[in-house]
Amino acid sequence: MNQATILLIGAGQLGSRHLQALIKLQDPTNIIIVDPSLDSLNLTEERAKEVSGYERHQHSYRQDTKGLPEIDCAVVASSANVRRQIIEELLSVTNVHNLLLEKVLFQSAQDCIEIGELLKERKVNTWVNAPRPMWTCYQALKQALGAEPIQRFISGGSGWGLACNAYHMLDLFAWLTGSKIEKLSTEYIDKHPVPSKRNNFYELTGTLNGCFENGTVFSLSDLIGPPKDSYFLLETKDHLIHINEVTQKLTLVSGKPLPSEFAKIKFAPEFQSTLTNRVVEDILQRGACELATYDQASEIHQKMLNAFAKHFPQSQEGGLLCPIT
């Protein structure tokens, strides 16, 4: 197999974690990093050189996409407000066989639709990075539940970012249930958006309710007040389960005993610096990975963005923009 060429666009905090993972690829690879900020490129290069295996790969750091070679797999780790522009520009200068996009995908449902059409036209296989279905703990949970229908999800806490992180939860619930979202309700989302930790982006507080086509109902709450650990409650006919990723514990609140091996499983986040290499290796070797495809993720994003847009001032008629990332 010829040496693969991997492109990373975005050398910020998350982009640097993607690069640390890409360095863990076992086969020598040509890795190209693009970011308009020279300072970001320099910092990312410093972090990358700290990872064992850096010398195994070829690296180049650029401030634009001019003159790029054909790309086997590209990772776009930009903010949502510029992602459409980046994808359109990238596909105008070179061929990309596979693409991994960060969430939130875009700031409007219309962008989801139109970029989806472009990706189909250019035959770019695309996935969206919401990695909880890759985590060992959730794979074990899904296996333990088997065909047992999930009746209800509740996710709560404060300060976890309802607007920018709801997609992570919706993707996880869709994967666990094997179903599609039927309805979203923003009736109990607070009226006024609040400034995000990132400049020029905003957050929502309150509660997002909804249901899946199979009848599973869910509620996601990010409440005003001091930050509190986020948590999940998952209810089936036979189990009520509490999950806290901060304390890394799954607790059986009531119901039938879970398999004994659950006592040994930590519900701990698996960091991006340990995941992107697995995704890219799967894509290059078998043309698939454990993440949601673009079509699956776009369907959820469109419903979510249209629902959230009602809570932001709209400067353009019909624009339905969400200033989130």
C-alpha positions in Angstrom: 0.0 0.0 0.0 1.3 3.4 -0.9 1.9 5.9 1.9 -1.3 7.6 2.8 -1.7 11.4 2.8 -3.7 12.7 5.7 -4.8 16.4 6.0 -5.7 18.1 9.2 -7.4 21.5 8.9 -7.5 23.4 12.2 -4.5 23.6 14.6 -6.4 24.8 17.7 -6.8 22.9 20.9 -8.9 20.1 19.4 -6.9 20.0 16.2 -3.7 19.4 18.2 -5.3 16.4 19.9 -6.3 15.0 16.5 -2.7 15.4 15.4 -1.4 13.6 18.5 -3.6 10.7 17.6 -2.5 10.7 13.9 1.1 10.4 15.0 0.1 7.0 16.6 -0.7 5.6 13.1 1.5 2.6 12.7 2.2 3.0 9.0 4.4 5.9 7.9 2.1 8.7 6.7 2.3 12.0 5.0 0.5 14.4 7.4 -0.3 17.9 6.3 -1.6 20.5 8.9 -3.3 23.7 7.7 -4.2 26.7 9.8 -4.2 30.4 8.9 -2.5 31.2 12.3 1.2 30.7 12.3 1.2 30.8 16.1 -1.3 27.9 16.2 0.8 25.9 13.8 4.0 26.4 15.8 2.3 25.4 19.1 0.7 22.4 17.5 4.1 21.3 16.0 5.6 21.6 19.5 2.9 19.4 21.0 3.2 16.9 18.2 6.9 16.5 18.6 6.3 15.4 22.2 4.5 12.3 21.0 6.4 9.0 20.5 6.4 8.1 16.8 6.6 11.7 15.4 9.7 10.8 13.3 7.8 7.9 11.7 5.8 10.3 9.5 6.3 13.2 7.1 4.9 16.5 8.4 4.3 19.8 6.7 2.6 22.9 8.2 0.8 25.4 6.0 -1.3 28.5 6.3 -3.6 27.7 3.3 -4.7 24.9 1.0 -3.1 26.0 -2.2 -1.3 23.2 -4.1 -2.5 20.3 -1.9 -2.0 16.8 -3.3 -4.8 14.3 -3.5 -6.0 13.5 0.1 -6.8 10.0 1.4 -8.4 11.3 4.5 -9.0 14.8 5.8 -10.0 15.9 9.3 -11.7 19.3 9.6 -11.4 20.6 13.1 -12.5 24.2 12.6 -15.3 26.2 14.3 -18.7 25.7 12.8 -19.0 29.2 11.4 -16.3 28.7 8.8 -16.6 24.9 8.2 -18.7 25.2 5.0 -16.3 27.6 3.5 -13.4 25.3 4.3 -15.0 22.3 2.8 -16.0 24.1 -0.4 -12.5 25.6 -0.8 -10.8 22.2 -0.1 -12.9 20.3 -2.6 -12.2 23.1 -5.2 -8.4 22.5 -5.0 -8.0 18.7 -4.7 -9.7 15.4 -4.5 -10.5 14.0 -1.1 -11.5 10.4 -0.7 -12.6 10.4 3.0 -13.5 13.2 5.3 -14.0 13.4 9.1 -15.8 16.5 10.3 -16.1 17.9 13.8 -19.4 18.9 15.3 -21.4 21.2 15.5 -21.4 20.6 11.7 -22.6 24.1 10.7 -24.7 26.9 12.0 -27.8 26.3 9.8 -29.8 23.3 8.6 -29.5 24.6 5.0 -25.7 24.3 5.1 -26.1 20.7 6.2 -28.3 20.0 3.1 -26.2 21.8 0.6 -22.8 20.5 1.8 -24.4 17.0 1.8 -25.2 17.4 -1.9 -21.7 18.6 -2.6 -20.1 15.6 -0.8 -22.4 13.2 -2.8 -21.5 14.9 -6.0 -17.8 14.7 -5.3 -18.1 11.1 -3.9 -16.5 11.9 -0.6 -17.1 9.4 2.1 -17.8 11.4 5.3 -18.3 10.8 9.0 -19.0 13.2 11.9 -16.9 13.0 15.1 -19.1 12.3 18.2 -17.0 9.4 19.6 -19.0 8.1 22.6 -20.1 5.0 20.6 -16.4 4.2 20.3 -15.9 4.2 24.0 -15.4 0.8 25.6 -17.9 1.6 28.4 -20.8 2.4 26.1 -20.1 -0.5 23.9 -20.3 -2.7 27.0 -23.5 -1.1 28.1 -25.1 -1.6 24.7 -24.1 -5.2 24.7 -25.4 -5.8 28.2 -28.8 -4.2 27.3 -29.0 -6.3 24.2 -32.5 -6.1 22.6 -34.0 -4.6 25.8 -35.9 -1.4 24.7 -34.8 1.8 26.2 -37.8 3.7 27.4 -36.3 7.0 28.6 -33.1 9.0 28.7 -32.5 12.0 31.0 -29.3 14.1 30.9 -28.8 16.9 33.4 -26.3 19.2 35.1 -25.2 22.8 34.6 -22.5 24.5 32.6 -22.0 21.6 30.1 -23.1 23.5 27.0 -26.6 22.5 25.8 -26.4 24.1 22.3 -22.8 23.1 21.4 -22.9 19.6 23.1 -26.5 18.4 22.7 -25.5 16.6 19.4 -23.1 14.4 21.4 -26.1 13.2 23.5 -28.5 12.8 20.6 -25.9 10.8 18.6 -25.3 8.5 21.6 -29.0 8.0 22.2 -29.6 7.3 18.5 -26.9 4.7 18.5 -28.0 3.0 21.7 -31.7 2.8 20.5 -31.0 2.2 16.8 -33.7 4.7 16.1 -34.2 8.1 14.5 -35.3 11.3 16.2 -39.0 12.0 15.5 -39.6 15.2 17.4 -37.7 17.9 19.3 -39.3 20.5 21.6 -37.6 23.7 22.9 -40.6 24.9 24.9 -38.5 24.8 28.1 -35.3 26.3 26.8 -34.6 29.7 28.4 -35.5 32.8 26.4 -32.2 34.5 26.4 -29.0 33.0 24.9 -25.8 33.5 27.0 -22.3 34.2 25.8 -20.2 31.1 25.2 -16.7 30.6 26.5 -15.6 31.2 22.9 -15.8 34.8 21.5 -18.7 35.6 19.2 -20.5 32.3 20.0 -23.5 31.7 22.2 -25.0 29.0 24.4 -28.5 28.0 25.5 -29.8 27.0 28.9 -32.9 25.1 29.9 -34.3 21.8 28.7 -34.6 20.2 25.3 -37.2 17.4 25.1 -37.9 14.9 22.4 -38.7 11.4 21.3 -37.4 8.8 18.9 -39.4 6.9 16.3 -39.3 3.8 18.4 -41.0 5.6 21.3 -37.9 6.3 23.5 -38.3 9.8 25.1 -35.5 12.0 26.3 -34.8 15.2 28.2 -31.5 17.2 28.1 -31.1 19.9 30.8 -28.4 22.5 31.3 -29.6 24.6 34.1 -28.5 28.1 35.2 -26.3 28.1 38.3 -22.9 27.0 39.4 -21.4 24.2 37.3 -22.6 20.7 38.4 -21.5 17.3 37.1 -23.5 16.2 34.1 -25.1 12.8 34.3 -27.3 10.4 32.5 -30.3 8.4 33.7 -31.3 5.5 31.4 -34.5 3.6 32.0 -35.7 0.3 30.5 -38.4 -2.0 31.7 -36.0 -3.9 33.9 -33.3 -1.3 34.8 -32.8 2.3 36.0 -29.2 3.2 35.5 -27.3 6.3 36.5 -24.0 7.3 34.7 -21.6 10.0 35.8 -18.6 10.4 33.5 -16.9 12.8 36.0 -16.8 10.2 38.8 -16.5 7.5 36.1 -19.3 5.4 37.7 -22.3 3.5 36.5 -24.8 2.9 39.2 -27.7 0.5 39.0 -30.5 2.5 40.8 -33.0 -0.3 40.6 -33.9 -3.4 38.6 -32.3 -6.7 37.7 -28.5 -7.1 38.3 -26.2 -6.1 35.5 -23.4 -8.5 34.4 -20.7 -8.8 37.0 -18.0 -7.3 34.7 -19.7 -3.9 35.0 -18.1 -3.5 38.4 -14.7 -3.3 36.7 -15.7 -0.8 33.9 -14.9 2.8 34.3 -17.3 5.2 32.5 -14.3 7.4 31.7 -14.0 9.7 28.6 -11.6 8.3 26.0 -9.7 11.3 24.7 -9.4 12.5 21.1 -5.7 11.9 21.2 -6.4 8.2 21.5 -9.3 7.9 19.0 -8.5 9.7 15.7 -5.9 7.1 14.7 -8.4 4.3 15.2 -10.9 6.1 13.0 -8.5 6.8 10.2 -7.1 3.3 10.3 -10.6 1.8 10.0 -11.5 4.2 7.1 -8.3 3.5 5.2 -8.4 -0.3 5.8 -12.1 -1.1 5.4 -13.8 2.0 4.2 -16.0 2.4 7.4 -15.7 3.3 11.0 -17.7 3.4 14.2 -18.8 7.0 13.9 -22.1 8.2 12.4 -22.1 8.8 8.7 -22.6 12.3 7.3 -26.2 11.5 6.4 -27.0 10.1 9.8 -25.4 13.1 11.6 -26.9 15.7 9.2 -30.4 14.4 9.8 -30.0 15.0 13.6 -28.2 18.3 13.0 -31.0 19.7 10.8 -33.7 19.0 13.4 -31.5 20.3 16.2 -30.4 23.5 14.4 -33.9 24.3 13.3 -35.2 23.9 16.8 -32.4 26.0 18.4 -32.6 28.7 15.8 -36.0 29.8 17.3 -34.0 31.0 20.3 -31.6 33.3 18.5 -32.2 36.7 16.8 -32.3 36.2 13.1 -30.7 38.9 10.9 -31.8 37.4 7.6 -35.3 36.3 6.8 -35.4 32.5 6.5 -31.7 32.3 7.5 -32.3 30.3 10.7 -28.7 30.7 11.9 -27.4 29.4 15.2 -24.3 31.2 16.4 -23.0 28.1 18.1 -19.9 25.9 17.6 
